[in-house]
Amino acid sequence: MSCSFNSTDCKGVIRTMTNNTKIPITQKETILVGMKLCQTHYNKFIINEAYSLKHNETCSHPKHDEYKSQSKNANKRSKNLNLEKIPKRLIPILNLDETAKICSLCRKKTDNDPDYNMLEEYTAPISKKKDDDNILTMGNHTYSFRKDILYNGEELKQFESDYQEIISQLTITDEISLSNKIKKMSNILYKNQRILEQKTIYDPDKFNNMLETEDADLIGFFDELYQGTNPKTKSDKTNNSNKKKLVSLCYFLASINNKYINGIKADIGSYLQTSGASATSIDTLANLGLSVSRMTVNRQKKIVSDEHEQSVDNYCLQNIEKMFVLNIDDYHNIHRRTMPSLLETHNIFHFVTILLNSNPNIPRIPCFSNNILIHNPKGIDSKLIIKKFENYFMNQIGKSYYESKMNYGKIC
C-alpha cells in the first residue's frame, strides 16, 4: 500500500481517508474519501491546512472593512477576531451561509446600520430587560423570579419571608462530636476504676445507665452504637451478645484515650494466665492492646492475694465464736494440670483448708457435753489406740479365710 501522490517526498505511515476524517474545506476537491496519504502529505493537506484555516479566519460580513475603519481601534492590529456564528435573523439580509462567522463589531454595527435595519426582512434583537419587580434581595442573597417555575414573585417573596422568620426563632444546639463523647466516657470510667476503685461493669444495661447518670451528654450514646449493629435483622440472642461486645468496645476505646483505664484488660490477662497461657502469649496480646502485660497480671494477683488475706483476717475477728474451718487431708484436685507451665509443674493439692461462711442460727459446738469434755485432753492417746486395735480390729482381720467363710455361711 502506497501513498496516492506517489512522490519522492512520501514518508511515514500510510493513512486511508474515511468519512470520519476532518478534511479542510479548501482541500475538499483535492483530498477525497478513500485516498491513501503518507504521513508527509497527511500533515501537509490535513493538519497544517486545518491549523492555517483556524488561525487565519476572517469575518464574513460584507462591510467588515468599513465598520473596522470607523471604530476607534482601527489602527490597532488585532491578533484574534472575536468571531461568532451569524445569528439566524441576520442571514436573510446579509445573504450569508448558516456556517458563516462574523465578528461582534459587525453584529453590533449591523443593528445600527440603516442599510440593514430599514429592510423588511430585518428582525431587531430581543433586549434583556431587567424587571426590578421580580428581583428580591434578602440579606446577602439575591433571587430572580420567573413566573413559569414553581412560584411566582409574590409567592416566593412570602415563602422566603416565612422561612427567615422561622430560622430566626429556632435555637440550634451544638451537637457533641463523637470524639468528645469518647473523652467524657473515658473520664467517667477512669474515675470509677482509679478513684472510686469500682470493678468493671459488664452488664450492658448497667453500663448504659451508669454513663447516662454520670453525664447527660451521653444519653443515647450507647443506644446509637447499638443501632449501628443493625439489630432489626438479628435475633434476640445475637443482639444481647452484640450489646456485651459493645461494652467491651467502649472500654477499649476509653483505654486508647487513657491508658490507665485497663480494668477489662487486666481481667483478660488474669484469665489467660489462669488458663495456662504462656507469658509470651500474654505479652503479645498486650502489644495488640487486648490485654495487660504479664508483669501487670502478676502485680494484680499480688494485690488480690493481699486483699483476700486481709478480708479473711477481718472475717475471722468478726466471727471468732461462730466460725467453721474444715481441714481435709488426702484431698486430690480432679481438675489437675498434668503438663507443666512456666510458673508451675502441676496444680495438685493433697491438703485443703476450707473456711465456711458462718450461720448465726447455728450455735457453736460446746466444749462439754453432759459435763464430759468432747476433746481428748491427751491429744493422741496411744494406749487407747492399741486397745481399740487389739480388741476390735484384730478380731476382725485376725481370722483365717476358712473361719471367715464358715461364719459367712452361717449368716446366710
C-alpha positions in Angstrom: 0.0 0.0 0.0 1.5 3.3 -1.1 0.6 7.0 -1.0 -1.8 8.3 -3.6 0.6 11.1 -4.6 3.5 8.6 -5.1 6.3 11.1 -4.9 9.8 11.2 -3.6 8.5 13.2 -0.6 6.4 10.3 0.7 7.4 9.2 4.2 5.8 7.7 7.2 2.7 5.8 8.0 0.1 5.3 5.2 -3.5 6.5 6.2 -6.7 5.9 4.4 -9.2 8.8 4.3 -12.6 7.9 5.6 -15.9 9.8 6.2 -14.7 10.5 9.7 -11.6 12.3 8.5 -11.9 16.0 9.0 -10.8 17.2 5.6 -10.4 21.1 5.4 -12.9 22.9 3.1 -10.0 24.2 0.9 -8.9 20.6 0.2 -12.3 19.0 -0.4 -11.6 18.8 -4.1 -8.1 17.6 -3.8 -8.4 15.0 -1.0 -11.2 12.5 -1.5 -12.6 9.8 0.7 -10.7 6.5 0.0 -7.4 8.1 -0.9 -4.3 7.0 0.9 -1.9 9.5 2.3 1.5 9.1 3.8 2.4 11.0 7.0 4.1 13.8 5.0 1.1 14.5 2.8 -1.3 14.0 5.7 0.4 16.7 7.7 0.5 19.0 4.6 -3.1 18.7 3.4 -4.9 17.9 6.6 -3.2 19.0 9.8 -1.3 22.1 8.6 -4.2 23.3 6.4 -6.7 23.0 9.3 -4.3 24.9 11.6 -3.9 27.6 9.0 -7.7 28.0 8.4 -8.3 28.2 12.2 -5.8 31.0 12.8 -6.5 32.9 9.6 -10.3 33.0 9.8 -11.8 36.4 8.8 -15.1 38.0 9.3 -17.6 37.1 6.6 -19.6 40.4 6.9 -19.8 42.4 3.6 -19.0 45.6 5.4 -16.3 44.3 7.8 -13.6 46.6 6.5 -15.9 49.6 6.5 -17.0 49.0 10.1 -13.5 48.4 11.2 -12.2 51.7 9.7 -15.0 53.5 11.6 -14.0 52.0 15.0 -11.7 53.7 17.5 -9.3 50.7 17.3 -8.9 50.9 13.5 -5.2 51.4 13.7 -4.6 48.6 16.1 -3.9 45.2 14.8 -5.9 42.5 16.4 -4.3 39.1 16.7 -7.6 37.2 17.0 -11.0 38.2 15.9 -13.9 37.5 18.3 -15.8 35.5 15.7 -19.2 34.0 16.4 -21.8 32.2 14.3 -24.0 34.5 12.4 -27.4 35.0 14.1 -30.3 33.5 12.1 -32.1 36.8 12.0 -29.2 38.4 10.0 -28.8 35.6 7.4 -31.5 36.9 5.0 -30.3 40.5 5.0 -26.6 39.6 4.7 -27.0 36.8 2.2 -24.6 34.6 4.1 -24.4 30.9 4.7 -25.6 29.4 8.1 -22.0 28.3 8.8 -20.6 31.8 8.2 -19.0 33.7 11.1 -19.0 37.4 11.8 -17.2 39.4 14.5 -19.0 41.1 17.4 -18.3 44.5 15.9 -20.1 43.8 12.7 -23.0 42.3 14.5 -23.5 45.4 16.6 -22.9 47.8 13.6 -25.5 45.9 11.5 -28.3 46.6 14.0 -27.5 50.4 13.8 -26.9 50.5 10.0 -29.9 52.0 8.1 -28.9 49.9 5.1 -30.0 46.8 7.0 -32.4 47.8 9.8 -34.7 49.5 7.4 -35.2 46.3 5.4 -38.5 44.4 5.7 -36.5 41.2 6.4 -34.7 42.7 9.3 -35.6 41.5 12.8 -34.5 43.5 15.8 -32.6 41.7 18.6 -34.6 40.9 21.8 -33.3 43.0 24.6 -32.8 41.5 28.0 -34.9 43.9 30.1 -34.4 43.9 33.8 -37.6 43.6 35.8 -36.8 45.0 39.2 -40.2 43.8 40.4 -39.0 40.2 40.0 -35.8 40.6 41.9 -35.8 40.0 45.7 -32.9 40.7 48.0 -32.9 39.1 51.4 -29.7 39.7 53.5 -26.8 38.8 51.3 -28.8 36.8 48.8 -30.5 38.0 45.6 -33.3 36.0 44.0 -34.6 36.4 40.4 -38.2 35.2 39.9 -39.7 33.5 36.9 -43.4 33.0 36.7 -43.2 29.7 34.9 -41.1 27.9 37.5 -42.5 26.7 40.9 -43.6 30.0 42.3 -44.4 33.5 41.0 -42.7 36.5 42.6 -45.3 37.2 45.2 -45.5 33.6 46.4 -41.7 33.2 46.7 -41.4 36.5 48.5 -43.9 35.3 51.1 -42.2 31.9 51.2 -38.7 33.5 51.8 -40.1 35.9 54.5 -41.7 33.0 56.4 -38.6 30.9 56.1 -36.4 33.7 57.5 -38.9 34.2 60.4 -38.8 30.5 61.3 -35.0 30.4 61.2 -34.7 33.4 63.5 -36.9 31.7 66.1 -35.0 28.4 66.0 -32.4 27.7 68.6 -30.0 25.1 67.3 -27.9 23.4 70.0 -24.3 22.4 69.2 -24.2 18.7 68.6 -21.4 17.0 70.7 -19.0 15.2 68.4 -18.1 11.5 68.7 -14.6 12.3 69.9 -15.9 14.5 72.8 -18.3 11.7 73.8 -15.5 9.3 74.0 -13.5 11.7 76.1 -16.4 12.1 78.5 -16.9 8.4 78.7 -13.2 7.9 79.4 -13.3 10.4 82.3 -16.2 8.5 83.9 -14.5 5.1 83.5 -11.2 6.5 84.9 -12.9 7.9 87.9 -14.8 4.6 88.6 -11.6 2.5 88.3 -8.9 4.7 89.8 -10.7 7.0 92.3 -13.8 5.0 93.4 -12.0 1.7 92.9 -15.1 0.1 91.4 -15.0 -3.1 89.4 -15.5 -3.3 85.7 -19.2 -3.3 84.6 -20.0 -6.0 82.0 -23.8 -5.8 82.1 -24.9 -3.7 79.1 -28.0 -2.1 80.9 -26.0 -1.2 84.0 -23.2 0.2 81.8 -25.6 2.3 79.8 -27.4 3.6 83.0 -24.0 4.4 84.5 -23.0 6.6 81.5 -26.3 8.4 81.3 -26.5 9.1 85.0 -23.0 10.5 85.2 -23.2 12.8 82.1 -26.4 13.9 80.4 -24.4 14.5 77.1 -24.0 10.7 76.9 -27.7 10.0 76.9 -28.4 7.8 73.8 -24.7 7.3 73.1 -24.7 3.5 73.8 -28.1 3.1 72.1 -26.7 4.8 69.0 -23.8 2.4 68.9 -26.3 -0.5 69.3 -28.4 0.8 66.4 -25.2 0.6 64.3 -25.2 -3.2 64.7 -28.4 -3.5 62.6 -30.4 -5.1 65.4 -33.7 -5.4 63.4 -32.3 -8.2 61.2 -30.8 -10.2 64.1 -32.3 -12.5 66.8 -32.6 -11.5 70.5 -29.7 -13.8 71.4 -27.4 -12.2 68.8 -28.4 -8.7 69.9 -27.7 -9.5 73.5 -24.3 -10.8 72.5 -23.6 -7.7 70.5 -24.5 -5.4 73.4 -21.9 -7.2 75.5 -19.4 -6.8 72.8 -20.2 -3.1 72.6 -19.5 -2.7 76.3 -16.0 -4.3 75.7 -15.6 -1.9 72.7 -16.3 1.1 74.9 -13.7 0.0 77.4 -11.2 -0.5 74.7 -11.9 3.0 73.2 -11.6 4.5 76.6 -8.2 2.7 77.2 -6.9 4.2 73.9 -7.9 7.7 75.2 -6.4 7.0 78.7 -4.0 4.0 79.2 -4.8 3.8 82.9 -8.3 2.5 82.1 -7.3 -1.1 82.0 -9.8 -3.0 84.1 -11.1 -5.2 81.2 -7.5 -5.8 80.0 -6.5 -6.9 83.5 -9.4 -9.3 83.7 -8.4 -10.8 80.3 -4.8 -11.1 81.3 -5.7 -12.8 84.6 -8.0 -15.2 82.7 -5.2 -16.0 80.2 -2.7 -16.8 82.9 -5.2 -18.9 84.9 -6.0 -20.8 81.7 -2.3 -21.7 81.3 -1.4 -19.2 78.6 2.3 -18.6 78.3 3.9 -15.3 79.3 4.9 -14.7 75.7 1.3 -15.1 74.6 0.1 -12.6 77.2 2.7 -10.0 76.3 1.9 -10.5 72.6 -1.8 -9.7 73.2 -0.7 -6.8 75.4 1.2 -5.3 72.5 -2.0 -5.7 70.4 -3.9 -3.7 73.0 -6.1 -6.6 74.1 -4.6 -7.4 77.5 -2.1 -6.1 80.1 1.4 -7.4 80.3 2.5 -10.5 82.3 4.1 -8.3 84.9 0.9 -6.3 85.4 -1.0 -9.5 85.8 1.4 -10.6 88.5 1.0 -7.3 90.3 -2.8 -7.6 90.1 -2.6 -11.1 91.5 -0.4 -9.9 94.4 -2.9 -7.1 95.2 -5.9 -9.6 95.1 -4.0 -12.0 97.3 -3.2 -9.4 99.9 -6.8 -8.1 99.8 -8.1 -11.7 100.3 -5.7 -12.3 103.2 -6.9 -9.1 104.9 -10.6 -9.9 104.3 -10.1 -13.4 105.8 -8.5 -11.9 108.9 -11.3 -9.4 109.3 -13.8 -12.2 108.9 -12.2 -14.4 111.5 -12.0 -11.5 114.0 -15.7 -10.7 113.5 -16.9 -14.4 113.6 -14.4 -15.9 116.0 -17.1 -17.6 118.0 -19.2 -18.8 115.1 -16.7 -20.0 112.5 -16.3 -23.3 110.7 -13.0 -24.4 109.5 -12.6 -27.7 107.5 -9.3 -29.4 107.2 -9.4 -32.0 104.5 -6.5 -34.5 104.3 -5.8 -36.8 101.3 -7.6 -34.2 99.1 -6.9 -34.6 95.4 -7.9 -31.9 92.9 -9.8 -33.7 90.0 -9.1 -30.6 87.7 -5.4 -31.1 87.9 -3.0 -30.0 85.1 -0.5 -32.6 84.1 1.5 -30.5 81.7 3.9 -28.0 83.4 3.8 -24.3 82.6 6.4 -21.6 83.0 5.3 -21.0 86.6 4.2 -24.4 87.9 4.9 -28.1 87.3 1.4 -29.1 88.4 -1.5 -27.9 90.5 -2.3 -30.9 92.6 -3.2 -30.3 96.2 -3.1 -33.0 98.9 -4.3 -31.0 101.9 -7.0 -28.2 101.8 -8.3 -25.8 104.4 -11.8 -24.5 103.8 -13.3 -21.6 105.6 -17.1 -21.8 105.7 -19.4 -18.8 105.9 -20.9 -18.7 109.4 -24.6 -19.1 110.0 -25.8 -17.1 113.1 -28.7 -19.6 113.6 -26.3 -22.5 114.2 -24.9 -22.5 117.7 -21.2 -23.2 118.3 -20.1 -26.7 119.3 -19.8 -26.8 123.1 -16.6 -28.0 124.8 -18.6 -30.1 127.2 -21.5 -32.5 126.6 -23.2 -33.7 129.7 -20.3 -32.5 131.7 -18.0 -34.6 129.6 -15.2 -32.9 127.7 -15.7 -33.7 124.0 -12.0 -33.1 123.3 -9.3 -35.6 124.4 -7.0 -33.6 126.6 -4.2 -36.0 125.9 -4.3 -35.3 122.2 -3.1 -38.6 120.8 -3.8 -41.5 123.4 -1.5 -44.3 122.3 -3.0 -46.7 124.9 -6.5 -46.1 123.6 -5.3 -46.7 120.1 -3.7 -50.0 121.0 -6.7 -51.2 123.0 -9.1 -50.5 120.1 -6.7 -52.1 117.7 -6.3 -55.3 119.7 -9.9 -55.7 120.8 -11.7 -54.7 117.7 -9.6 -54.6 114.5 -7.5 -57.7 115.2 -10.7 -59.7 116.0 -11.9 -58.8 112.5 -8.8 -59.2 110.5 -7.1 -61.9 112.5 -9.4 -64.7 111.3 -8.4 -67.1 108.6 -10.1 -67.5 105.3 -11.9 -70.7 106.2 -13.2 -69.3 109.5 -14.5 -66.2 107.7 -16.1 -68.5 105.1 -17.8 -70.6 107.7 -19.1 -67.6 109.5 -20.3 -66.2 106.3 -22.2 -69.4 105.5 -23.9 -69.4 108.9 -25.1 -65.9 108.4 -26.6 -66.8 105.0 
